[in-house]
Amino acid sequence: MSEHELKALRVRIDSLDEKILELISDRARCAQEVARVKTATLAEGEQPVFYRPEREAAVLKRVMERNRGPLGNEEMARLFREIMSSCLALEEPLKVAYLGPEGTFTQAAAMKHFGHAVISRPMAAIDEVFREVAAGAVNFGVVPVENSTEGAVSHTLDSFLEHDMVICGEVELRIHHHLLVGENTKTDSITRIYSHAQSLAQCRKWLDAHYPNVERIAVSSNAEAAKRVKGEWNSAAIAGEMAASLYGLTHLAEKIEDRPDNATRFLMIGNQEVPPTGDDKTSIIVSMSNKPGALHELLVPFHENGIDLTRIETRPSRSGKWTYVFFIDFVGHHRDPLIKAVLESISQEAVGLKVLGSYPKAVL
């Protein structure tokens, strides 16, 4: 390519950048106008709702459907997610609680779903995330619910039994684990490896092969593991890229998870119900009488009506010894006539039924 051609292309890029800048600014001004209109039409004492999960999901899906490349669909959607996040912050910055400390995969999931313009608040435990949302201290909370390798996160399921929360969205995060060391670490003298218990389990085979005699110490989070390693000379941590960057650690080994498809699903919890989008999931809790065939009775209405179950988990009930509740996810919205009829049928046989929420399927 000649210098003349290169210069012409750079001029064109500069021109396109100016147009992009102008269009983003126009979009931001529209967001401000939306906030003004919403606020002006409120009844006395009513609080405006600026963030609409169903609206954001529809916009991102439309972006992916209309994308013609060369950027991939997910990359293009992420760019729009950040534009939307910044524009929303002009209306009202969202406050989002997540399972901390800083640098956890849960924080990465929160940023992936809400964008980087939110005010994020790390919590020490999953139950604290629920309490912050219930108290109105934050708009939303982000909690892990299941991992493709290790299964359900029991603390999250149990918290749904104790709190009245609405599931407003979901996000799936590809999980890559790295073995990290600090600047003072003597790599030939590592005697302990810190990480969250689930991460240690997800890297069990790799650890058995490479560090079979090194002590594995479970801590509250991968970020906590990274924080500890920073001040020690004989330890390493298993954590993700965000924690490595935050605590200035070096990669001793990358992508050490045992399964290449390792992923974790996170739920967004809040207090607002989400309208149907046409591509939704619903989560419910059901308790049945402790009798033979109870689970069969519960599942038959779903089967007879062709409703796709995507997950079913069992947890001990708080109401009595050897009694259980079922956590069920399925495709559809609880306002859909068919879904509504099935739930009414189940409620007639169940001891208790609680709809945790209907929400758009994960876009990113």
C-alpha positions in Angstrom: 0.0 0.0 0.0 1.4 3.4 -1.0 1.8 6.3 1.4 -0.9 8.2 -0.5 -3.4 5.3 0.0 -2.6 5.1 3.7 -3.0 8.8 4.2 -6.4 8.7 2.4 -7.6 5.9 4.7 -6.5 7.7 7.8 -8.4 10.8 6.6 -11.5 8.6 6.1 -11.1 7.1 9.6 -10.9 10.6 11.1 -14.0 11.6 9.3 -15.9 8.5 10.5 -14.7 9.1 14.1 -16.2 12.6 14.0 -19.5 11.2 12.8 -19.5 8.5 15.5 -18.7 11.1 18.1 -21.6 13.3 16.9 -24.0 10.3 16.9 -23.1 9.2 20.4 -23.5 12.7 21.7 -27.0 12.9 20.0 -27.9 9.6 21.6 -26.8 10.9 25.0 -28.9 14.0 24.6 -31.9 11.8 23.8 -31.3 9.9 27.0 -31.4 13.1 28.9 -34.6 14.0 27.3 -36.1 10.6 28.1 -35.2 11.3 31.8 -36.9 14.7 31.6 -40.1 13.3 30.1 -40.3 10.4 32.6 -39.8 12.7 35.5 -42.4 15.2 34.3 -45.1 12.5 34.0 -44.7 11.0 37.4 -47.3 11.2 40.1 -46.4 12.8 43.3 -44.1 10.5 45.3 -43.6 8.1 42.4 -40.0 7.1 41.6 -38.9 7.0 37.9 -37.7 3.7 36.4 -34.8 4.5 34.1 -33.4 1.0 33.6 -35.6 -1.3 31.6 -34.0 -4.8 31.2 -36.5 -5.8 28.4 -35.7 -2.7 26.5 -31.9 -3.1 26.7 -32.1 -6.8 25.7 -34.2 -5.9 22.7 -31.7 -3.2 21.6 -28.7 -5.6 21.9 -30.5 -8.3 20.0 -31.3 -5.9 17.2 -27.7 -4.8 17.1 -26.6 -8.4 16.7 -29.2 -9.2 14.1 -28.3 -6.2 12.0 -24.5 -6.5 12.4 -22.7 -7.3 9.1 -19.2 -7.5 10.4 -16.3 -7.5 10.3 -16.6 -7.2 14.1 -18.4 -10.2 15.6 -21.9 -10.0 17.0 -20.8 -10.2 20.7 -18.1 -7.6 20.2 -20.5 -5.2 18.5 -23.1 -5.8 21.3 -20.5 -5.0 24.0 -19.7 -1.7 22.3 -23.3 -0.8 22.3 -23.7 -2.0 25.9 -21.1 0.5 27.0 -22.7 3.3 25.0 -26.1 2.5 26.6 -24.5 2.2 30.1 -22.9 5.7 29.8 -26.1 7.2 28.4 -28.2 5.7 31.2 -25.7 7.2 33.8 -26.8 10.6 32.5 -30.4 9.8 33.5 -29.5 8.1 36.8 -26.3 6.1 37.6 -27.3 2.6 38.6 -26.0 1.2 41.9 -25.2 -2.5 41.7 -24.1 -4.7 44.5 -22.0 -7.8 43.7 -20.2 -10.6 45.5 -16.8 -9.0 46.2 -14.2 -8.1 46.9 -13.0 -6.2 43.8 -11.7 -8.4 41.0 -14.1 -11.3 41.4 -15.8 -13.0 38.4 -19.1 -11.7 39.8 -17.8 -8.1 39.3 -16.8 -9.1 35.8 -20.4 -10.4 35.2 -21.9 -7.2 36.6 -19.8 -5.1 34.2 -20.6 -7.4 31.3 -24.4 -7.0 31.9 -24.7 -3.4 33.1 -21.6 -1.8 31.5 -18.8 0.1 33.3 -20.7 3.3 34.0 -22.6 1.8 37.0 -21.7 2.4 40.6 -20.6 -1.0 41.8 -20.5 -2.0 45.4 -18.7 -5.2 46.6 -20.3 -7.2 49.3 -18.6 -9.8 51.5 -21.3 -12.5 51.1 -24.1 -13.5 48.8 -26.7 -12.9 51.5 -25.4 -9.3 51.9 -26.1 -8.7 48.2 -29.7 -9.7 48.7 -30.0 -7.5 51.8 -28.7 -4.5 50.0 -31.2 -4.9 47.2 -34.1 -5.5 49.7 -33.2 -2.4 51.7 -33.2 -0.2 48.6 -29.5 0.7 49.1 -28.8 -0.4 45.5 -30.9 -0.8 42.4 -29.7 -4.3 41.5 -27.6 -7.2 42.8 -25.5 -9.7 40.9 -25.0 -13.3 42.3 -23.6 -16.5 40.9 -26.2 -19.3 40.5 -24.5 -22.2 38.7 -21.3 -23.3 37.2 -21.1 -25.7 34.2 -18.5 -27.8 36.0 -19.4 -27.7 39.6 -23.2 -27.2 39.5 -25.5 -25.0 41.6 -24.3 -22.3 44.0 -26.2 -23.4 47.1 -25.8 -20.0 49.0 -27.7 -18.2 46.2 -30.5 -20.7 46.1 -30.9 -20.6 49.9 -31.0 -16.8 49.8 -34.0 -16.9 47.5 -35.8 -18.8 50.2 -35.1 -16.1 52.7 -35.7 -12.9 50.6 -38.4 -11.7 48.3 -36.4 -10.8 45.3 -37.2 -10.5 41.6 -34.8 -12.0 39.0 -34.4 -9.3 36.4 -31.8 -10.8 34.1 -29.0 -13.4 33.6 -25.6 -13.4 32.2 -23.2 -16.2 31.3 -19.5 -15.6 31.8 -16.8 -17.8 30.3 -14.5 -18.6 33.2 -10.7 -18.8 32.6 -8.5 -19.5 35.6 -4.9 -18.5 35.8 -2.1 -19.4 38.2 -0.9 -16.0 39.5 2.2 -14.9 41.5 3.4 -11.7 43.0 6.6 -9.8 42.4 8.2 -11.3 45.5 7.1 -14.9 44.9 9.9 -17.5 44.6 8.3 -19.7 42.0 10.4 -22.7 42.8 9.3 -22.5 46.5 5.5 -22.4 46.3 4.0 -24.3 49.2 0.4 -23.1 49.1 -2.1 -22.1 46.5 -5.1 -19.9 47.4 -8.5 -19.8 45.6 -12.2 -20.1 46.1 -13.3 -23.7 46.7 -15.2 -23.9 43.4 -12.1 -22.6 41.5 -9.9 -25.2 43.2 -12.4 -27.9 42.2 -12.5 -26.6 38.6 -8.7 -26.9 38.3 -8.3 -30.1 40.3 -6.8 -32.2 37.5 -4.3 -29.5 36.5 -3.2 -29.0 40.1 -2.9 -32.8 40.6 -0.6 -32.9 37.5 1.6 -29.8 38.2 1.4 -29.2 42.0 0.4 -32.5 43.6 2.1 -31.8 46.9 1.3 -28.1 47.4 -1.3 -27.2 50.0 -4.6 -25.9 48.5 -6.3 -23.3 50.7 -9.9 -22.3 50.0 -10.7 -18.6 50.7 -13.8 -16.4 50.3 -13.1 -15.4 46.7 -10.5 -15.5 44.0 -9.9 -11.8 44.5 -9.1 -12.5 48.2 -6.7 -15.2 47.0 -4.9 -12.7 44.7 -4.8 -10.1 47.5 -3.1 -12.5 49.9 -0.5 -13.6 47.3 0.6 -10.0 46.7 2.2 -9.9 50.1 3.7 -13.4 50.3 6.8 -15.0 48.8 5.8 -18.7 48.9 2.3 -18.8 47.6 0.3 -18.5 44.4 -3.4 -17.8 43.6 -5.9 -19.1 41.1 -7.9 -16.2 39.8 -9.1 -14.4 36.7 -7.8 -11.6 34.6 -9.6 -8.8 36.5 -8.0 -9.9 39.8 -4.5 -10.2 38.2 -4.7 -6.7 36.8 -6.2 -5.2 40.0 -3.5 -6.7 42.3 -0.5 -6.5 39.8 0.1 -10.2 39.6 2.0 -12.2 37.0 0.7 -15.2 35.1 2.7 -18.3 35.9 0.3 -20.5 33.9 -2.8 -19.5 31.9 -6.2 -21.2 31.4 -5.7 -24.0 33.8 -9.4 -24.9 34.2 -10.0 -28.6 33.6 -12.9 -28.1 31.2 -12.4 -25.8 28.2 -16.1 -24.9 28.2 -16.1 -23.8 31.9 -18.7 -21.1 32.4 -20.7 -19.6 35.2 -24.3 -18.2 35.1 -25.1 -15.2 37.1 -28.5 -13.7 38.0 -29.5 -10.0 38.3 -31.8 -9.5 41.2 -34.0 -6.4 41.9 -37.4 -5.3 42.9 -39.1 -4.6 39.5 -40.9 -7.1 37.4 -39.8 -7.4 33.8 -42.4 -7.4 31.0 -42.3 -10.1 28.3 -39.8 -9.8 25.4 -40.8 -12.9 23.4 -37.5 -14.7 24.4 -37.7 -15.1 28.1 -37.0 -17.5 30.9 -38.8 -18.0 34.2 -37.5 -19.2 37.6 -39.8 -20.6 40.3 -39.5 -22.3 43.7 -42.0 -25.1 44.4 -42.4 -27.2 47.6 -44.4 -30.4 47.3 -45.8 -32.8 49.8 -43.3 -35.4 51.0 -45.0 -38.4 49.3 -44.1 -40.9 46.5 -44.4 -39.5 43.0 -44.3 -35.8 44.2 -41.6 -34.8 41.7 -43.4 -36.7 38.9 -46.6 -34.8 39.6 -44.7 -31.5 39.5 -43.0 -32.2 36.1 -46.0 -33.7 34.3 -47.7 -30.3 33.4 -44.5 -29.0 31.9 -44.1 -32.2 29.8 -47.8 -32.3 28.6 -47.6 -28.6 27.5 -44.2 -28.9 25.8 -42.5 -26.4 28.1 -38.7 -26.6 28.0 -37.1 -27.0 31.4 -33.6 -25.7 31.5 -32.7 -26.4 35.1 -34.0 -28.2 38.2 -32.3 -28.2 41.6 -33.3 -29.5 45.0 -32.6 -27.9 48.3 -33.6 -28.8 51.9 -36.7 -26.9 53.0 -36.7 -24.6 56.0 -40.0 -26.0 57.1 -39.1 -29.5 58.2 -36.6 -32.3 58.3 -36.2 -34.4 55.1 -38.5 -32.0 53.2 -37.3 -30.3 50.0 -38.0 -27.5 47.6 -37.4 -27.5 43.9 -35.8 -24.6 42.0 -36.9 -24.8 38.3 -36.0 -22.7 35.3 -37.9 -23.0 32.1 -38.4 -21.2 28.8 -41.3 -18.6 28.7 -42.7 -15.7 30.7 -45.1 -16.2 33.6 -47.6 -13.8 31.9 -47.8 -16.1 28.8 -51.3 -17.7 28.8 -49.9 -21.2 28.6 -47.3 -20.7 31.3 -49.9 -19.0 33.5 -52.2 -22.0 33.1 -49.4 -24.5 33.9 -48.4 -22.6 37.0 -52.0 -22.5 38.2 -52.2 -26.3 37.7 -49.1 -26.8 39.7 -50.2 -24.5 42.5 -53.2 -26.7 43.1 -51.0 -29.7 44.0 -48.0 -27.9 45.5 -47.6 -26.9 49.2 -46.2 -23.6 47.9 -45.2 -22.0 44.7 -43.2 -18.7 44.2 -42.3 -17.1 40.9 -38.8 -15.7 41.4 -39.1 -13.7 38.1 -39.3 -13.8 34.3 -36.5 -12.2 32.5 -34.8 -11.9 29.0 -32.5 -14.8 28.1 -28.9 -13.8 28.3 -27.8 -11.8 25.2 -24.1 -11.6 26.1 
